Amino acid sequence: MVKEAVKHLKPYIPELTLAQLKEKAGLKQLVRLSANENAFGTSPDVAKALDKWHYEDANLYPDSNAAELRSIIASQFDISEQQLIFGNGLDEIIELLCRVILKPGDDVLDPEPTFSEYALHSQIEGATLKSVSLDESGRIDLNALANEITDKTSMIWLCNPNNPTGTFLGPNLIQSFLENVPETVTVIVDEAYIDFTGNARDSVIGLTHQFRNLVVLRTFSKAYGLANFRVGFAVCSEPLIGYLQAVRLPYNLSTFAEIAATAAFKDQSFVQSTVKQVISERQKWEHFLIKAGLPFYDSATNFIFFQVKGGDADELHQYLLAHGYLLRNGLRQDWLRVTIGKPEDNQAVQSLIEEFLGS
């Protein structure tokens, strides 16, 4: 009754809600710095736009084409509107890509470590996952990936900047990589965190004009602060975009979500302000970690992945949780990932780490 590939899956397990976490830990206050959420919220224009929506239209299906959102994104990135497909978060886009492209026996190249959902949906489709270690700097090793390509390779995942390491590859490196990848291999570049590099030219969306086997993913969950609304999109060319549209559920983006994403996208000044604050706080974290003697990877995201030597990462995780701050553990032994929070929360966590290390 069930596909053999599904029987052996380890599902992606999301965190509990803040209320559930506080109850479980017996805390009155808890700041979550574990899910890479935008600590600086979302544009106030989102609330204004939603307030203007005519709620009597709630009985009507949404615009399946997401016409207004489609138009402004295409204009911003100088691409055709037909190159865009929207999803209920990038999770749905990742699922669609795997469903459309992969078949049992295909090989999928996946950096290790990276976002776990790539592997999950590849395995659901019966593909064989081949993990390729990052280089010593924590960056995706493009040469190592290229060396693993065979006639069975169907898909390559590049999370850039990479989660959980936060490391970034410049667009010139990805272009050079694409020039040596067979056209039969789909290369998917997940740019969920690209805004936090602070440079719009770091995106490879423009390369979709040149490479028909390139797919670029973007989300409204991070810099735009709309994680709760679940809006993601992919940019790619024919014929793949047509196949994806054929498989996509027709009303996968609610009117509420489209209104929110449209208002957020139009307010680029808010996004730039958020990015500026994140970069400033990220630099403070880097200075702190250097001073504390805690190794970390260079980050171009709204989080930093750092090592707690001596095997004390889990103890530090519990210590911080007991004091009302939740970081992400379990991604690599002896390492923790901290989301860049508000200045006062970053300072509080850093002080607690100093106390822990000094105890």
Stockholm file with secondary structure:
# STOCKHOLM 1.0

chainA/1-359         MVKEAVKHLKPYIPELTLAQLKEKAGLKQLVRLSANENAFGTSPDVAKALDKWHYEDANLYPDSNAAELRSIIASQFDISEQQLIFGNGLDEIIELLCRVILKPGDDVLDPEPTFSEYALHSQIEGATLKSVSLDESGRIDLNALANEITDKTSMIWLCNPNNPTGTFLGPNLIQSFLENVPETVTVIVDEAYIDFTGNARDSVIGLTHQFRNLVVLRTFSKAYGLANFRVGFAVCSEPLIGYLQAVRLPYNLSTFAEIAATAAFKDQSFVQSTVKQVISERQKWEHFLIKAGLPFYDSATNFIFFQVKGGDADELHQYLLAHGYLLRNGLRQDWLRVTIGKPEDNQAVQSLIEEFLGS
#=GR chainA/1-359 SS CCCHHHHTCCCCCCCCCHHHHHHHHTCSCCEECSSCCCTTCCCHHHHHHHHTSCGGGGGSCCCTTCHHHHHHHHHHHTCCGGGEEEEEHHHHHHHHHHHHHCCTTCEEEEEESSCTHHHHHHHHTTCEEEEEECCTTSCCCHHHHHHTCCTTEEEEEEESSCTTTCCCCCHHHHHHHHTTSCTTSEEEEECTTGGGGSCGGGCCGGGGGTCTTEEEEEESSSTTCCGGGCEEEEECCTTHHHHHHHHSCTTCSCHHHHHHHHHHHHCHHHHHHHHHHHHHHHHHHHHHHHHHTCCBCCCCSSEEEEECTTTTHHHHHHHHHHTTEECBCSSSTTEEEEECCCHHHHHHHHHHHHHHHHC
#=GC SS_cons         CCCHHHHTCCCCCCCCCHHHHHHHHTCSCCEECSSCCCTTCCCHHHHHHHHTSCGGGGGSCCCTTCHHHHHHHHHHHTCCGGGEEEEEHHHHHHHHHHHHHCCTTCEEEEEESSCTHHHHHHHHTTCEEEEEECCTTSCCCHHHHHHTCCTTEEEEEEESSCTTTCCCCCHHHHHHHHTTSCTTSEEEEECTTGGGGSCGGGCCGGGGGTCTTEEEEEESSSTTCCGGGCEEEEECCTTHHHHHHHHSCTTCSCHHHHHHHHHHHHCHHHHHHHHHHHHHHHHHHHHHHHHHTCCBCCCCSSEEEEECTTTTHHHHHHHHHHTTEECBCSSSTTEEEEECCCHHHHHHHHHHHHHHHHC
//
